[in-house]
Amino acid sequence: MGGRLSRWRYLLLALPFLWQLGLAPWANGVAARPLGIPFAMFWQIAGIVFASACIALLYWMERRAARDGADDGAGDGEGSGANAGMGDGAGGR
Protein backbone atom coordinates (compact mmCIF):
# COMPACT_ATOMS: atom_id res chain seq x y z
CA MET A 1 0.00 0.00 0.00
CA GLY A 2 2.85 2.41 0.76
CA GLY A 3 4.32 2.11 -2.74
CA ARG A 4 0.99 2.79 -4.34
CA LEU A 5 0.33 5.88 -2.25
CA SER A 6 3.84 7.18 -2.83
CA ARG A 7 3.14 7.42 -6.56
CA TRP A 8 0.67 10.21 -5.87
CA ARG A 9 3.54 12.57 -5.11
CA TYR A 10 4.41 12.59 -8.82
CA LEU A 11 1.25 14.62 -9.39
CA LEU A 12 3.32 17.53 -8.06
CA LEU A 13 4.90 17.62 -11.51
CA ALA A 14 1.50 18.29 -13.09
CA LEU A 15 0.88 21.41 -11.01
CA PRO A 16 3.29 23.71 -12.92
CA PHE A 17 1.77 22.47 -16.19
CA LEU A 18 -1.70 23.32 -14.95
CA TRP A 19 -0.39 26.67 -13.68
CA GLN A 20 0.81 27.66 -17.14
CA LEU A 21 -1.80 26.05 -19.35
CA GLY A 22 -4.92 26.27 -17.24
CA LEU A 23 -4.54 29.74 -15.79
CA ALA A 24 -2.82 31.56 -18.66
CA PRO A 25 -6.09 32.86 -20.16
CA TRP A 26 -6.97 34.37 -16.79
CA ALA A 27 -3.47 35.84 -16.33
CA ASN A 28 -3.59 37.49 -19.77
CA GLY A 29 -6.71 39.41 -18.81
CA VAL A 30 -5.30 40.98 -15.63
CA ALA A 31 -4.41 44.66 -16.01
CA ALA A 32 -2.27 44.98 -12.86
CA ARG A 33 1.46 45.69 -13.24
CA PRO A 34 3.31 44.22 -10.25
CA LEU A 35 6.89 45.49 -9.95
CA GLY A 36 6.21 47.62 -13.04
CA ILE A 37 6.07 44.69 -15.47
CA PRO A 38 3.01 43.33 -17.29
CA PHE A 39 1.09 40.79 -15.25
CA ALA A 40 1.52 38.06 -17.88
CA MET A 41 5.31 38.35 -17.57
CA PHE A 42 5.07 38.39 -13.77
CA TRP A 43 2.86 35.27 -14.01
CA GLN A 44 5.52 33.46 -16.07
CA ILE A 45 8.26 34.37 -13.60
CA ALA A 46 6.09 33.23 -10.69
CA GLY A 47 5.43 29.99 -12.61
CA ILE A 48 9.17 29.32 -12.85
CA VAL A 49 9.54 29.81 -9.10
CA PHE A 50 6.48 27.62 -8.47
CA ALA A 51 7.77 24.85 -10.77
CA SER A 52 11.17 24.95 -9.06
CA ALA A 53 9.50 24.65 -5.66
CA CYS A 54 7.43 21.66 -6.85
CA ILE A 55 10.51 19.90 -8.21
CA ALA A 56 12.49 20.65 -5.04
CA LEU A 57 9.65 19.27 -2.90
CA LEU A 58 9.48 16.11 -4.99
CA TYR A 59 13.27 15.72 -4.75
CA TRP A 60 13.10 16.10 -0.96
CA MET A 61 10.29 13.53 -0.78
CA GLU A 62 12.27 11.07 -2.93
CA ARG A 63 15.42 11.45 -0.81
CA ARG A 64 13.41 10.99 2.36
CA ALA A 65 11.76 7.86 0.99
CA ALA A 66 15.15 6.47 -0.09
CA ARG A 67 16.64 7.23 3.33
CA ASP A 68 13.73 5.60 5.15
CA GLY A 69 14.09 2.54 2.93
CA ALA A 70 17.82 2.31 3.69
CA ASP A 71 17.40 2.33 7.48
CA ASP A 72 17.68 -1.46 7.60
CA GLY A 73 21.43 -1.23 6.82
CA ALA A 74 21.23 -2.38 3.22
CA GLY A 75 23.26 -0.31 0.82
CA ASP A 76 25.34 1.49 3.44
CA GLY A 77 28.60 0.49 1.78
CA GLU A 78 29.85 -2.01 4.36
CA GLY A 79 31.46 -4.97 2.71
CA SER A 80 31.18 -3.63 -0.78
CA GLY A 81 32.80 -1.07 -2.99
CA ALA A 82 36.45 -0.26 -3.67
CA ASN A 83 37.76 -1.17 -0.20
CA ALA A 84 36.10 -4.57 0.07
CA GLY A 85 38.66 -7.31 0.53
CA MET A 86 41.70 -5.01 0.66
CA GLY A 87 43.51 -7.16 3.26
CA ASP A 88 43.23 -10.42 1.35
CA GLY A 89 46.68 -11.57 0.32
CA ALA A 90 48.33 -8.15 0.35
CA GLY A 91 49.56 -8.19 3.97
CA GLY A 92 51.51 -11.48 3.74
CA ARG A 93 54.43 -10.16 1.68
C-alpha atoms as one frame of an Amber mdcrd trajectory, in Angstrom:
protein
   0.000   0.000   0.000   2.854   2.408   0.761   4.320   2.107  -2.738   0.988
   2.791  -4.345   0.326   5.877  -2.247   3.841   7.179  -2.831   3.144   7.417
  -6.560   0.665  10.214  -5.869   3.545  12.567  -5.112   4.407  12.593  -8.821
   1.247  14.623  -9.390   3.319  17.531  -8.063   4.899  17.624 -11.511   1.499
  18.293 -13.093   0.880  21.410 -11.010   3.295  23.707 -12.922   1.770  22.473
 -16.185  -1.705  23.324 -14.954  -0.392  26.666 -13.684   0.810  27.655 -17.136
  -1.804  26.050 -19.348  -4.921  26.271 -17.236  -4.540  29.744 -15.787  -2.815
  31.563 -18.659  -6.085  32.862 -20.157  -6.973  34.367 -16.790  -3.475  35.843
 -16.329  -3.593  37.488 -19.771  -6.714  39.414 -18.812  -5.305  40.984 -15.626
  -4.415  44.658 -16.010  -2.271  44.977 -12.856   1.455  45.688 -13.241   3.312
  44.217 -10.253   6.888  45.486  -9.952   6.208  47.616 -13.042   6.068  44.694
 -15.471   3.013  43.331 -17.290   1.094  40.791 -15.248   1.520  38.060 -17.881
   5.314  38.355 -17.569   5.066  38.386 -13.770   2.862  35.266 -14.006   5.516
  33.456 -16.073   8.257  34.368 -13.598   6.088  33.229 -10.690   5.433  29.989
 -12.607   9.167  29.322 -12.848   9.541  29.810  -9.101   6.480  27.622  -8.475
   7.774  24.850 -10.767  11.173  24.955  -9.063   9.497  24.646  -5.660   7.428
  21.655  -6.845  10.507  19.899  -8.213  12.486  20.650  -5.037   9.654  19.274
  -2.899   9.483  16.111  -4.994  13.269  15.725  -4.746  13.100  16.098  -0.962
  10.294  13.526  -0.776  12.272  11.068  -2.929  15.416  11.448  -0.808  13.412
  10.993   2.365  11.756   7.857   0.985  15.149   6.468  -0.089  16.641   7.228
   3.331  13.727   5.604   5.149  14.086   2.541   2.935  17.817   2.307   3.691
  17.401   2.333   7.485  17.681  -1.463   7.601  21.430  -1.233   6.823  21.231
  -2.383   3.225  23.256  -0.312   0.822  25.341   1.488   3.438  28.596   0.486
   1.780  29.852  -2.010   4.358  31.462  -4.973   2.713  31.184  -3.626  -0.776
  32.804  -1.068  -2.987  36.446  -0.263  -3.668  37.761  -1.168  -0.200  36.102
  -4.567   0.066  38.657  -7.314   0.532  41.697  -5.013   0.665  43.515  -7.161
   3.257  43.228 -10.424   1.346  46.679 -11.571   0.320  48.332  -8.153   0.352
  49.557  -8.194   3.967  51.510 -11.476   3.736  54.426 -10.156   1.681
